[in-house]
Amino acid sequence: MHVLRSTYLPAYDSLIRPPYTSDPFPVSLASPSYTSLPPTSPTSPSSYSPTDPHQPPPLNTTLQRETQTLDLFIALKVREDVWMDDSELHLEREESFKDLFDLMQPRSRMEDLVRHYGVREGFIYVGVGVGGGSASAAGSGYATPTPTSSSNSPTSSRRAQTRPRPIPFSSLSISFSSRTVGLILSSNGRKRTIVQVARSSRDEKLEYAAKRLVRELGVWLVGEGGGRR
């Protein structure tokens, strides 16, 4: 699969709609946007559940959501290439890739950006949560009490005690449209939009909207934690 991705990546990149960015095939998983997973027992791909933050993904998957979009593009492109080889009258149809690059690519790229910024800010985690807490607790927004030493100032103690508990990335997805983007939380078989921000224009860079989503997620987490204590 890595060979196919490398082969079709230039064609994929050529169809990215400006000013959107793309990073579907990271060179290494050592990116700052990733957190290391603790040692676990092997998990078969057939039993993997993307909504279970305590179950590690199979080895042949990647945290990069846009990789799935690249793989779908490869499948469509291979099909078009086969049809062109079978018949000289077949012309590659641009509309075959329209939905892919108008919606799926920017949405999956946005999810990767939200993960990157969210992990950096401490609002999102990848893998098992802090202290191995339960998924329901991690997704609820409860504030995490943090022990503080007597030498700490009262201000720093209060900040540490009200630090929001991060949400597992596996439970988050993005709703994407020309006017708004939203952050959807999946919990106990239900989905709900917890954060939504307006886009300044159709051509707004995805990075700007992703940063606003993460900022609003931090506000939401603090509000959820404060409302349930």
Backbone as CSV, one residue per row, in Angstrom:
resi,resn,N_x,N_y,N_z,CA_x,CA_y,CA_z,C_x,C_y,C_z
1,MET,0.822,-1.206,0.000,0.000,0.000,0.000,0.858,1.260,0.000
2,HIS,2.000,1.205,0.683,2.886,2.362,0.709,3.398,2.701,-0.684
3,VAL,3.629,1.672,-1.516,4.089,1.902,-2.882,3.013,2.620,-3.692
4,LEU,1.767,2.180,-3.556,0.667,2.821,-4.263,0.499,4.272,-3.819
5,ARG,0.580,4.501,-2.523,0.433,5.866,-2.015,1.516,6.779,-2.574
6,SER,2.741,6.295,-2.592,3.837,7.097,-3.121,3.662,7.355,-4.615
7,THR,3.133,6.361,-5.326,2.955,6.483,-6.769,1.880,7.498,-7.125
8,TYR,0.765,7.464,-6.392,-0.381,8.311,-6.727,-0.417,9.630,-5.964
9,LEU,0.520,9.843,-5.050,0.520,11.074,-4.264,0.657,12.330,-5.127
10,PRO,1.534,12.372,-6.141,1.619,13.582,-6.983,0.293,13.906,-7.679
11,ALA,-0.395,12.888,-8.180,-1.691,13.120,-8.835,-2.719,13.622,-7.830
12,TYR,-2.674,13.084,-6.622,-3.577,13.518,-5.553,-3.309,14.980,-5.199
13,ASP,-2.041,15.325,-5.008,-1.680,16.690,-4.635,-2.078,17.697,-5.704
14,SER,-2.044,17.286,-6.967,-2.369,18.207,-8.058,-3.836,18.602,-8.070
15,LEU,-4.682,17.842,-7.381,-6.120,18.119,-7.357,-6.568,18.817,-6.083
16,ILE,-5.628,19.099,-5.156,-5.992,19.810,-3.925,-6.441,21.219,-4.293
17,ARG,-7.570,21.619,-3.741,-8.131,22.935,-4.059,-7.431,24.030,-3.254
18,PRO,-6.805,25.018,-3.915,-6.177,26.123,-3.188,-7.252,26.911,-2.415
19,PRO,-6.973,27.441,-1.213,-5.671,27.417,-0.528,-5.560,26.255,0.472
20,TYR,-6.323,25.185,0.271,-6.265,24.054,1.197,-4.883,23.397,1.153
21,THR,-4.524,22.818,2.275,-3.252,22.107,2.376,-3.516,20.613,2.491
22,SER,-2.458,19.842,2.418,-2.614,18.394,2.431,-1.391,17.744,3.056
23,ASP,-1.625,16.663,3.807,-0.539,15.853,4.360,-1.079,14.451,4.629
24,PRO,-1.434,13.715,3.558,-2.089,12.427,3.746,-1.161,11.264,4.034
25,PHE,0.114,11.453,3.771,1.039,10.334,3.839,2.291,10.762,4.592
26,PRO,2.185,10.949,5.922,3.339,11.416,6.696,4.511,10.462,6.569
27,VAL,5.693,11.023,6.533,6.899,10.207,6.410,7.115,9.373,7.654
28,SER,6.774,9.938,8.814,7.021,9.246,10.079,5.897,9.519,11.038
29,LEU,5.636,8.572,11.922,4.648,8.776,12.978,5.234,9.514,14.163
30,ALA,6.452,9.996,14.037,7.093,10.722,15.125,6.756,12.200,15.099
31,SER,5.696,12.564,14.372,5.281,13.954,14.303,4.856,14.441,15.669
32,PRO,5.032,15.763,15.979,4.606,16.280,17.275,3.122,16.133,17.511
33,SER,2.321,15.925,16.436,0.887,15.808,16.614,0.457,14.423,17.070
34,TYR,1.393,13.525,17.245,1.076,12.183,17.679,1.561,11.984,19.107
35,THR,0.853,11.157,19.851,1.344,10.733,21.152,1.579,9.241,21.095
36,SER,2.564,8.771,21.825,2.911,7.359,21.758,1.873,6.517,22.473
37,LEU,1.624,5.352,21.938,0.683,4.428,22.545,1.424,3.488,23.485
38,PRO,0.838,3.155,24.626,1.501,2.242,25.547,1.486,0.836,25.002
39,PRO,2.392,-0.042,25.467,2.406,-1.432,25.004,1.076,-2.115,25.303
40,THR,0.553,-2.799,24.322,-0.718,-3.494,24.479,-0.640,-4.823,23.769
41,SER,-1.629,-5.650,24.001,-1.709,-6.923,23.310,-2.117,-6.688,21.875
42,PRO,-1.698,-7.531,20.944,-2.040,-7.337,19.527,-3.546,-7.338,19.332
43,THR,-3.991,-6.483,18.428,-5.412,-6.370,18.123,-5.615,-6.617,16.650
44,SER,-6.532,-7.480,16.307,-6.782,-7.772,14.904,-7.558,-6.633,14.283
45,PRO,-7.336,-6.300,12.986,-8.054,-5.211,12.336,-9.552,-5.397,12.363
46,SER,-10.025,-6.636,12.326,-11.465,-6.864,12.268,-12.159,-6.502,13.568
47,SER,-11.429,-6.500,14.696,-12.059,-6.199,15.971,-11.810,-4.779,16.412
48,TYR,-11.134,-3.976,15.596,-10.814,-2.608,15.996,-12.047,-1.729,15.920
49,SER,-12.280,-0.960,16.965,-13.394,-0.023,16.994,-12.847,1.386,17.086
50,PRO,-13.052,2.257,16.071,-12.481,3.597,16.092,-13.062,4.483,17.168
51,THR,-14.203,4.089,17.773,-14.800,4.902,18.818,-14.345,4.485,20.199
52,ASP,-13.489,3.481,20.299,-12.995,3.026,21.594,-11.587,3.569,21.801
53,PRO,-11.422,4.611,22.658,-10.110,5.225,22.814,-9.116,4.350,23.530
54,HIS,-9.569,3.271,24.179,-8.666,2.408,24.920,-8.224,1.199,24.109
55,GLN,-8.702,1.108,22.892,-8.326,-0.010,22.035,-7.373,0.503,20.968
56,PRO,-6.130,0.034,20.931,-5.164,0.563,19.976,-5.514,0.171,18.551
57,PRO,-5.199,1.046,17.573,-5.488,0.709,16.179,-4.580,-0.402,15.697
58,PRO,-5.013,-1.165,14.697,-4.143,-2.196,14.131,-2.923,-1.565,13.493
59,LEU,-1.887,-2.376,13.305,-0.609,-1.849,12.859,-0.656,-1.309,11.449
60,ASN,-1.623,-1.747,10.635,-1.658,-1.294,9.249,-2.518,-0.047,9.073
61,THR,-2.868,0.634,10.150,-3.626,1.867,10.054,-2.758,3.029,10.501
62,THR,-3.233,4.241,10.226,-2.510,5.438,10.621,-3.467,6.390,11.297
63,LEU,-2.943,7.214,12.192,-3.769,8.205,12.861,-4.201,9.302,11.896
64,GLN,-3.496,9.451,10.801,-3.774,10.510,9.842,-5.078,10.204,9.115
65,ARG,-6.118,11.001,9.384,-7.420,10.751,8.769,-7.373,10.962,7.258
66,GLU,-6.538,11.874,6.798,-6.492,12.153,5.372,-5.926,10.982,4.575
67,THR,-5.210,10.085,5.233,-4.695,8.907,4.542,-5.844,8.085,3.972
68,GLN,-6.962,8.023,4.682,-8.132,7.293,4.184,-8.667,7.942,2.910
69,THR,-8.615,9.287,2.862,-9.055,9.991,1.659,-8.124,9.693,0.489
70,LEU,-6.827,9.662,0.754,-5.860,9.300,-0.286,-6.112,7.890,-0.801
71,ASP,-6.389,6.962,0.112,-6.639,5.581,-0.304,-7.892,5.483,-1.173
72,LEU,-8.919,6.275,-0.836,-10.131,6.279,-1.652,-9.845,6.865,-3.030
73,PHE,-9.041,7.904,-3.084,-8.651,8.479,-4.372,-7.917,7.445,-5.222
74,ILE,-7.021,6.699,-4.586,-6.269,5.671,-5.313,-7.218,4.639,-5.915
75,ALA,-8.209,4.217,-5.126,-9.173,3.235,-5.628,-9.939,3.780,-6.837
76,LEU,-10.372,5.046,-6.753,-11.106,5.650,-7.861,-10.201,5.836,-9.086
77,LYS,-8.964,6.262,-8.837,-8.038,6.520,-9.936,-7.651,5.217,-10.636
78,VAL,-7.428,4.175,-9.884,-7.101,2.881,-10.488,-8.261,2.396,-11.351
79,ARG,-9.482,2.577,-10.847,-10.652,2.166,-11.636,-10.728,2.939,-12.946
80,GLU,-10.519,4.265,-12.886,-10.544,5.077,-14.095,-9.434,4.662,-15.054
81,ASP,-8.262,4.369,-14.517,-7.139,3.965,-15.374,-7.415,2.630,-16.063
82,VAL,-8.049,1.717,-15.342,-8.388,0.410,-15.931,-9.392,0.590,-17.056
83,TRP,-10.400,1.432,-16.849,-11.390,1.675,-17.887,-10.760,2.320,-19.120
84,MET,-9.812,3.222,-18.899,-9.135,3.864,-20.025,-8.290,2.864,-20.818
85,ASP,-7.707,1.896,-20.107,-6.927,0.861,-20.786,-7.822,-0.086,-21.581
86,ASP,-9.037,-0.324,-21.056,-9.961,-1.243,-21.717,-10.591,-0.630,-22.958
87,SER,-10.760,0.692,-22.934,-11.431,1.339,-24.062,-10.783,2.685,-24.357
88,GLU,-10.426,2.910,-25.612,-9.841,4.182,-26.000,-10.874,5.301,-25.988
89,LEU,-12.152,4.934,-25.967,-13.219,5.934,-25.981,-13.524,6.475,-24.579
90,HIS,-13.009,5.809,-23.560,-13.294,6.251,-22.192,-12.412,7.439,-21.827
91,LEU,-13.052,8.500,-21.338,-12.332,9.688,-20.886,-12.502,9.812,-19.375
92,GLU,-11.429,10.171,-18.709,-11.491,10.322,-17.255,-12.438,11.456,-16.907
93,ARG,-13.363,11.208,-16.006,-14.371,12.184,-15.645,-13.924,12.968,-14.408
94,GLU,-13.895,14.297,-14.530,-13.478,15.132,-13.399,-14.466,15.046,-12.247
95,GLU,-15.750,14.835,-12.573,-16.746,14.780,-11.503,-16.564,13.558,-10.611
96,SER,-15.796,12.584,-11.077,-15.540,11.405,-10.253,-14.799,11.778,-8.972
97,PHE,-14.010,12.843,-9.039,-13.209,13.255,-7.896,-13.728,14.534,-7.241
98,LYS,-14.837,15.077,-7.743,-15.327,16.370,-7.253,-15.667,16.319,-5.765
99,ASP,-16.522,15.368,-5.367,-16.914,15.269,-3.957,-15.712,14.977,-3.068
100,LEU,-14.774,14.232,-3.615,-13.594,13.858,-2.837,-12.788,15.091,-2.432
101,PHE,-12.617,16.034,-3.368,-11.755,17.182,-3.103,-12.526,18.427,-2.683
102,ASP,-13.848,18.427,-2.859,-14.657,19.540,-2.371,-15.062,19.354,-0.919
103,LEU,-15.157,18.097,-0.471,-15.657,17.841,0.884,-14.748,16.925,1.696
104,MET,-14.488,15.734,1.186,-13.792,14.735,1.996,-12.352,15.121,2.309
105,GLN,-11.648,15.666,1.318,-10.246,16.033,1.564,-10.118,17.158,2.583
106,PRO,-10.830,18.291,2.411,-10.695,19.340,3.433,-11.213,18.914,4.800
107,ARG,-12.248,18.071,4.828,-12.778,17.630,6.126,-11.775,16.738,6.849
108,SER,-11.193,15.784,6.146,-10.220,14.898,6.797,-8.941,15.652,7.168
109,ARG,-8.544,16.595,6.329,-7.381,17.426,6.653,-7.660,18.263,7.902
110,MET,-8.876,18.777,8.001,-9.260,19.559,9.178,-9.200,18.708,10.443
111,GLU,-9.626,17.463,10.350,-9.563,16.568,11.508,-8.124,16.358,11.959
112,ASP,-7.217,16.205,11.003,-5.804,16.034,11.359,-5.236,17.295,11.998
113,LEU,-5.645,18.461,11.490,-5.171,19.721,12.067,-5.714,19.915,13.475
114,VAL,-6.981,19.576,13.678,-7.573,19.686,15.016,-6.855,18.764,15.983
115,ARG,-6.521,17.559,15.520,-5.763,16.654,16.382,-4.408,17.256,16.747
116,HIS,-3.730,17.814,15.755,-2.401,18.382,15.981,-2.454,19.528,16.994
117,TYR,-3.356,20.491,16.756,-3.449,21.636,17.654,-4.043,21.239,19.005
118,GLY,-4.999,20.315,18.986,-5.633,19.896,20.236,-4.698,19.152,21.166
119,VAL,-3.867,18.268,20.597,-2.873,17.560,21.411,-1.854,18.549,21.974
120,ARG,-1.475,19.504,21.155,-0.492,20.501,21.596,-1.021,21.332,22.760
121,GLU,-2.321,21.648,22.740,-2.914,22.456,23.803,-3.346,21.622,25.009
122,GLY,-3.320,20.293,24.869,-3.728,19.433,25.974,-5.219,19.183,26.046
123,PHE,-5.963,19.486,24.963,-7.410,19.287,24.941,-7.805,17.946,24.326
124,ILE,-6.898,17.323,23.585,-7.165,16.069,22.882,-6.010,15.125,23.161
125,TYR,-6.324,13.843,23.310,-5.257,12.856,23.447,-5.460,11.732,22.450
126,VAL,-4.361,11.061,22.130,-4.373,9.922,21.218,-3.927,8.702,21.995
127,GLY,-4.701,7.623,21.950,-4.371,6.432,22.725,-5.079,6.465,24.069
128,VAL,-4.487,5.808,25.066,-5.082,5.729,26.396,-4.895,7.055,27.100
129,GLY,-5.944,7.517,27.755,-5.936,8.822,28.390,-5.076,8.885,29.624
130,VAL,-5.029,10.081,30.205,-4.220,10.331,31.385,-4.686,9.437,32.521
131,GLY,-3.765,8.654,33.040,-4.102,7.786,34.159,-4.978,6.622,33.787
132,GLY,-5.142,6.406,32.437,-5.978,5.290,31.995,-7.435,5.472,32.350
133,GLY,-7.895,6.750,32.428,-9.274,7.020,32.793,-10.249,6.457,31.788
134,SER,-11.504,6.324,32.181,-12.517,5.736,31.315,-12.858,6.686,30.184
135,ALA,-13.383,6.120,29.094,-13.731,6.925,27.940,-14.848,7.881,28.266
136,SER,-15.830,7.450,29.060,-16.947,8.316,29.386,-16.507,9.502,30.214
137,ALA,-15.580,9.281,31.125,-15.090,10.386,31.945,-14.256,11.335,31.113
138,ALA,-13.422,10.770,30.221,-12.564,11.621,29.399,-13.383,12.454,28.443
139,GLY,-14.493,11.908,27.948,-15.299,12.642,26.997,-16.279,13.588,27.638
140,SER,-16.422,13.555,28.953,-17.430,14.371,29.603,-16.963,15.778,29.878
141,GLY,-15.655,16.007,29.866,-15.157,17.336,30.127,-14.919,17.610,31.593
142,TYR,-14.927,16.594,32.425,-14.640,16.805,33.827,-13.268,17.425,33.993
143,ALA,-13.164,18.374,34.932,-11.861,18.954,35.214,-11.004,17.931,35.938
144,THR,-9.722,17.929,35.628,-8.804,16.970,36.216,-8.115,17.570,37.427
145,PRO,-8.377,17.065,38.649,-7.665,17.571,39.797,-6.215,17.152,39.756
146,THR,-5.329,18.102,39.935,-3.902,17.834,39.864,-3.260,18.175,41.191
147,PRO,-2.520,17.233,41.797,-1.863,17.536,43.051,-0.837,18.643,42.871
148,THR,-0.767,19.539,43.844,0.178,20.635,43.789,0.984,20.674,45.071
149,SER,2.216,21.126,44.958,3.069,21.217,46.138,2.768,22.498,46.893
150,SER,3.184,22.544,48.150,2.914,23.699,48.983,3.665,24.929,48.514
151,SER,4.713,24.730,47.693,5.496,25.856,47.229,4.829,26.598,46.080
152,ASN,3.802,25.977,45.475,3.125,26.621,44.360,2.258,27.758,44.862
153,SER,2.109,28.772,44.017,1.257,29.898,44.379,-0.201,29.495,44.270
154,PRO,-1.116,30.214,44.969,-2.555,29.895,44.869,-3.071,29.987,43.442
155,THR,-2.541,30.959,42.677,-3.011,31.114,41.295,-2.670,29.904,40.441
156,SER,-1.403,29.447,40.548,-0.995,28.282,39.764,-1.720,27.034,40.231
157,SER,-2.036,26.946,41.523,-2.766,25.790,42.043,-4.167,25.741,41.461
158,ARG,-4.831,26.907,41.406,-6.186,26.944,40.855,-6.182,26.561,39.391
159,ARG,-5.168,27.040,38.644,-5.093,26.694,37.223,-4.890,25.199,37.035
160,ALA,-4.058,24.602,37.869,-3.799,23.168,37.753,-5.032,22.360,38.098
161,GLN,-5.783,22.819,39.112,-6.948,22.062,39.568,-8.101,22.146,38.585
162,THR,-8.159,23.216,37.776,-9.271,23.370,36.826,-8.861,23.019,35.398
163,ARG,-7.718,22.377,35.224,-7.296,21.963,33.890,-8.284,20.937,33.346
164,PRO,-8.872,21.166,32.162,-9.879,20.235,31.650,-9.285,18.896,31.254
165,ARG,-10.075,17.853,31.445,-9.643,16.523,31.017,-9.765,16.430,29.507
166,PRO,-8.735,15.986,28.808,-8.778,15.937,27.339,-9.750,14.886,26.819
167,ILE,-10.116,15.053,25.559,-11.050,14.158,24.880,-10.265,13.237,23.943
168,PRO,-10.647,11.964,23.839,-9.947,11.068,22.901,-10.218,11.468,21.456
169,PHE,-9.171,11.503,20.673,-9.312,11.882,19.269,-10.214,10.910,18.514
170,SER,-10.214,9.660,18.925,-11.020,8.654,18.234,-12.514,8.929,18.337
171,SER,-12.935,9.755,19.304,-14.360,10.056,19.467,-14.760,11.346,18.763
172,LEU,-13.834,11.996,18.079,-14.105,13.284,17.446,-14.140,13.164,15.925
173,SER,-15.002,13.953,15.322,-15.052,14.068,13.866,-15.446,15.502,13.529
174,ILE,-15.405,15.819,12.249,-15.646,17.193,11.800,-16.856,17.245,10.885
175,SER,-17.681,18.267,11.071,-18.697,18.604,10.071,-18.171,19.809,9.306
176,PHE,-18.217,19.726,7.989,-17.561,20.726,7.152,-18.518,21.223,6.083
177,SER,-18.634,22.556,5.977,-19.428,23.163,4.913,-18.740,24.444,4.476
178,SER,-19.299,25.101,3.479,-18.676,26.320,2.961,-18.769,27.469,3.953
179,ARG,-19.705,27.392,4.911,-19.911,28.498,5.843,-19.464,28.199,7.268
180,THR,-19.558,26.960,7.700,-19.225,26.623,9.081,-18.448,25.313,9.145
181,VAL,-17.756,25.148,10.262,-17.143,23.867,10.599,-17.506,23.561,12.048
182,GLY,-17.727,22.301,12.329,-18.126,21.911,13.672,-17.351,20.705,14.154
183,LEU,-17.304,20.562,15.463,-16.623,19.434,16.091,-17.696,18.528,16.694
184,ILE,-17.703,17.272,16.267,-18.729,16.316,16.678,-18.120,15.317,17.642
185,LEU,-18.791,15.126,18.769,-18.341,14.162,19.776,-19.247,12.944,19.746
186,SER,-18.658,11.760,19.611,-19.394,10.497,19.652,-19.195,9.865,21.017
187,SER,-20.301,9.561,21.693,-20.226,8.980,23.025,-21.448,8.112,23.266
188,ASN,-21.207,6.869,23.686,-22.292,5.929,23.989,-23.245,5.757,22.806
189,GLY,-22.693,5.701,21.608,-23.508,5.481,20.422,-24.231,6.711,19.916
190,ARG,-23.998,7.861,20.529,-24.668,9.094,20.106,-23.645,10.110,19.632
191,LYS,-24.102,10.968,18.729,-23.242,12.029,18.218,-23.896,13.377,18.489
192,ARG,-23.063,14.337,18.857,-23.571,15.693,19.058,-22.476,16.696,18.715
193,THR,-22.909,17.835,18.167,-21.973,18.903,17.845,-21.698,19.697,19.112
194,ILE,-20.454,19.725,19.542,-20.108,20.411,20.787,-19.509,21.789,20.527
195,VAL,-18.943,21.991,19.350,-18.337,23.274,18.999,-18.614,23.549,17.526
196,GLN,-18.949,24.776,17.219,-19.146,25.163,15.816,-18.668,26.597,15.629
197,VAL,-17.926,26.837,14.571,-17.436,28.180,14.278,-17.722,28.497,12.821
198,ALA,-17.863,29.791,12.541,-18.116,30.239,11.175,-16.799,30.381,10.427
199,ARG,-16.845,30.116,9.138,-15.684,30.342,8.276,-15.789,31.749,7.697
200,SER,-14.668,32.440,7.617,-14.685,33.817,7.123,-15.032,33.871,5.640
201,SER,-14.673,32.810,4.905,-14.993,32.717,3.484,-14.770,31.282,3.027
202,ARG,-15.212,30.995,1.814,-15.009,29.650,1.267,-13.528,29.345,1.072
203,ASP,-12.736,30.395,0.885,-11.315,30.210,0.616,-10.448,30.396,1.860
204,GLU,-11.069,30.382,3.035,-10.290,30.504,4.263,-9.394,29.278,4.438
205,LYS,-8.181,29.501,4.897,-7.270,28.395,5.125,-7.796,27.488,6.231
206,LEU,-7.616,26.198,6.056,-8.111,25.229,7.030,-7.435,25.407,8.384
207,GLU,-6.181,25.821,8.373,-5.442,25.988,9.625,-6.099,27.027,10.530
208,TYR,-6.634,28.109,9.936,-7.260,29.154,10.734,-8.520,28.628,11.430
209,ALA,-9.352,27.937,10.663,-10.589,27.400,11.238,-10.294,26.333,12.275
210,ALA,-9.269,25.505,12.036,-8.920,24.452,12.996,-8.462,25.051,14.322
211,LYS,-7.690,26.114,14.273,-7.233,26.763,15.506,-8.403,27.349,16.284
212,ARG,-9.375,27.921,15.587,-10.551,28.462,16.278,-11.372,27.346,16.903
213,LEU,-11.499,26.224,16.198,-12.228,25.085,16.760,-11.576,24.595,18.048
214,VAL,-10.266,24.475,18.040,-9.557,23.994,19.223,-9.684,24.992,20.368
215,ARG,-9.617,26.270,20.052,-9.786,27.288,21.096,-11.175,27.196,21.733
216,GLU,-12.203,27.029,20.898,-13.566,26.892,21.421,-13.756,25.566,22.155
217,LEU,-13.035,24.534,21.723,-13.098,23.252,22.434,-12.578,23.418,23.858
218,GLY,-11.501,24.187,24.029,-10.983,24.441,25.371,-11.995,25.142,26.244
219,VAL,-12.713,26.109,25.660,-13.759,26.812,26.408,-14.876,25.845,26.789
220,TRP,-15.246,24.980,25.850,-16.318,24.010,26.110,-15.915,23.029,27.208
221,LEU,-14.685,22.559,27.179,-14.217,21.614,28.187,-14.241,22.226,29.578
222,VAL,-13.803,23.467,29.694,-13.822,24.138,30.988,-15.260,24.320,31.467
223,GLY,-16.151,24.694,30.539,-17.548,24.877,30.907,-18.213,23.579,31.335
224,GLU,-17.928,22.489,30.616,-18.478,21.193,30.987,-17.979,20.747,32.352
225,GLY,-16.698,20.931,32.588,-16.128,20.521,33.872,-16.678,21.329,35.016
226,GLY,-16.807,22.660,34.802,-17.316,23.508,35.866,-18.782,23.260,36.149
227,GLY,-19.550,22.881,35.103,-20.971,22.671,35.303,-21.308,21.368,35.968
228,ARG,-20.352,20.417,36.007,-20.652,19.078,36.534,-19.965,18.797,37.853
229,ARG,-19.144,19.734,38.329,-18.466,19.469,39.596,-19.428,19.598,40.741
